[in-house]
């Protein structure tokens, strides 16, 4: 609930009013119900010979009205945020079963077809090397792609290791190393292609489960 600082409350009340001293009330942050209770108490214990000034009373009523409006606005915005969060979760759930390309570096090797290795380069490269590793991080295969231009690229892996032996089905990982004509490193981003098998949320942030690994939904590049 939004708070408002109440000022102008008289400290000339007796002990039965249950209020604090002027130094405590003058800077205390109060909510809507506290504001109304304090204003009512102020009217109840005002000096009949020196009643509250009309201008001050109207100002405090206006302050209460503003506080009430802000409180209602805060509740409305909170409700809208909850509705949008639910809508986003429903939209993410629709991705289950879809074939997607998302930021990541996992390769599903099934043995039925050569998997595609999708990646992008931040600049033109004179040499590009794609390194494929198994689940334990052991190097399986290196692919020399040669010169490539900036943008999206695709490499194909036949499923064999560097010795030409076929690797067993499973999930593999790949990284990309690229250099320009001066030998300086060129930035690269790898992508995972596969079917979304589930959705998870971490602190409201959606993640896609693709090829058995979790990738951020914000890195989704393509839905096939």
N, C-alpha and C positions, 0 to 999 in steps of 0.2 A: 504494500500500500504506500502511496506517495505521502510524504510528510510535508508539513508546513511549520514555520517558526511563528509562534504566537507572541505578539508584543502588545504593550499597552494594558496589561492586566494589573489591576490594583492589588497591592499587597496588604491593603487595609481590611483584612478578613480575620475573624476570630478563629480559635482553635477548632471549633466544630465544623468548619468548612473543609478541613482536611487538605488545604493547599500548602504550598511551600513558600519560602521567602521570595522577595522580589528578585534577588540575584539569581535564584534557581529557575524561576518561571520565565524570566526575560529572554533566555537563550535556549530553553528546552524545545526540542523538536517533537511535535505532537502529531498524532494521526487525526483522522476525521472525527471519530467518536470522542477522543480526548478533547479535541477543540470544542465540540458542542457541550460536553460536560463542564469544561472549565468556564465557558461563556455563561452557562446557566447558573453555575455557582457564583460567578461574578455579579450577576443580576440579583441573586438571592441575598447576598451579603453586602450590597452597596449601601452607603450611608444615605438615609432618607433626606437628610439635610443637604447633602451634596451628591445628588444622583449623577449617573454616568452622562457624560457629554453626548449629545445626539450625534455629533459628527463622528466621534470615536466609535460609537455603537454601530452606526451604519457602515463604517470602514471595516469593522470586525465581521459584520454580516457578509460584506462583499468578499472578504478574505475567505470566509467559510465556504461561500458559494464557489469561489475559484478552486478551493481545495477539493470540493465534491466533484467538480467537473474534471479535474485532473485525475482523480481516483477512478472515475468512470472510464475515462480515456485509457488509463493504464490497464484496466480490466479488459477493455475491448481489444487493445493491441495484443495483450497476452493470449486472448482467445483466438485472434487471427493467426498468431504465431503457431499455436498448437494445431490449427486447421491446416496451415501450410506444411507443417512437419508431417502430418498424417498423409497429406496428398503426395508429398515427395516420396514417402516410404511406399505408397501404393504404386507410384510410377516406377520405382526401382524394382519392385517385385515383378513387374511385367517383363523384366529382362530375363527372368529365369527360363531356360530352354532356348535362348537366342544365341546364335553364333556371333561372337564379337571380337574386336581387336582392341585391346586395352594396354595401358602402360604396364610393362613387366618384362620378364625375360625367361619364361618357362616354355619349353617345347614338348608337346605330347607326341611321343613316338608310338604308333600303333602297329606298324609293319604293313599296313594296307596301302599307304601312300606316303610320298615324301613330304615332310612337314615344311611349312613356309616360315622363314625367319624374317620378321618385319622390324625395321628400324628406320631412324631418320638421322641425317647429318646436319649439323648447324652451319656447315660451310663446305666448299669444294675440297675434296681430298685426293691426293695423288696415290695413296695406298690405303686399303681398308682390309682389316683382318677380323674375321668372325671366329671366336673361340667357343667351342661347345664342351660342356662338362657334365658329368653324371651327378646323381643326387648327393654323392660324397664329396663333390668338388674336384674330382680327378679329370684331367684333360682327356677328351675323347677324340676331338677332331678340330682341325684348324682349316678354315676356308679363306683363301686369298682372293679378294674380290677385285683388286686392281683399282684404278682411278674411278671415282664416282663424284657426281655433283651434289650440291646441297639439296636437301629435301628427303622425301620418303624413298626407301629402298627395300627390296625383297631379295633374300637369298634362299636357296633350296638345299636341303640336306638329304642325302640318299639313305641315311640311317647307318652308315658304315663309320668305323673309326679310321684313324690315320693309316692303319695297316690293311684296310680294305675289308675287315671282318664286320659282319652285321651285328649291331648292338641289340640287346633285348628290348622289348617294348617297355615303356615307362616314361616318366617325366625327366627331361633334361633341361639344362639352363644354358644360355648363351650371352656373351658380351661382345661388344664391338670396339675395336681400337682403330682410330683413323688419324692420319697425318697429312698435312698439306705439303707443298713443294719445298718449303723451308725446313721441314721436319717438325714443325710445331703441331701439337695435338689439336684435333678437330673434335668438337663436342658431338656426342651421339646419344640417342634415346632408343631403348629397345621396347618392343611390344609383344604381348602374348595374344595368340589367336586360339580361340576354343569356345566351348559351350558354357554358358553361365549355369552353374548347378545350384547356386544359392546366393543369398544376400546377407550380409552382417552389418551391424551398426556399432560404431565406437564413438561415444559421446555425441551421438546424432549424426556422425559422418558415415555415409554409406560406403561399403566395400563389396566388390563382386568376387565370388569364388569361381575362378576359371582354371581349368586343368589342375584342380586340387590345391591351388594357391590363392591367396587373397591379394587382390589388387584394388587400388582406389577407384571408385566410380568416376571421380573427376578426371581420371586418365583415359576414359573411354573415347576411342577414336572412330570406331565404325561398328555398325550393327548390320549384319548380313541377313 
